């Protein structure tokens, strides 16, 4: 992968780029607590087929794009960051295939709903649209599965529990990730990426930003061709939380379920995910 960068309001985002420069662009958005390199294997598969992949280290994960305070981590800010990556690396009139996992999927859903003209397709992995997720918190056992979302709202305590304390990574953080199904190598990679206290707080602020500011207007339905991928071994997102996804899509829609796979689909099942994405992009080249 080559290194590139994108800029917005004084922030500089590190972007992992692969594939031919003239290939159709695919924007890959990571989730918590990962970075753009979590897409490495998926990006390589897409690049082999002639696509140009752009995988940014998002707000808080890029060292030069790490503002302070939870208000800086509202979802609309991350959407604007993603658009800045598209503008900077695909051109102001560019349209991309968009793929997001975990928090990256939340960003992708909102971007597709409000800026669908900038996309060719949407692939959301693991996480449903924000409105569907918030509704499931109140009406299904998703509220219990998401206990950590409420715990992270506390000041300083989550940082103290997960901090590396000068070590290469926090063993407590690694253990927590391993319990959700992540491999040892991937858990150590991601925990090491947040060993810096500022990076850890920034990553946690994505959750704190969920409840920052007044609620905005509801998102319109997504009209671009949409693929939603979920895995039945996901401990963070329950089946009930994803049953409402189709209600938020007004365009072509496909649902794919991976059996025996944990939440960490891009790491655990990259070939399966890449194959699904390639089928989707081939069917809807835009």
Buried (B, 14 or more C-beta within 10 A) or exposed (E): BEEBBBBBEEBEBBBBBBBEEEBBBBBBBBBBBBBBBBBBBBBBBBBEBEBBBBBBBBBBBBEEBBBEEBEBBBBBBBBBBBBBBBBBBBEEEBBBBBBBBBBBBBBBBBBBBBBBEBBBBBBBBBBBBBBBBBBBBEEBEBBEBBEEBEEBBEEEEBBEEBBBEEEEBBBBBBEBBBEBBBBEEBBBBBBBBBBBEEBBBBBBBBBBBBEBEEEEEEBEBBBBBBBBBBBEBBEBBBEEBBBBBBEBBBBBBBBBEBEEBBBBBBBBBBEBBBEBBBEBBEEBEE
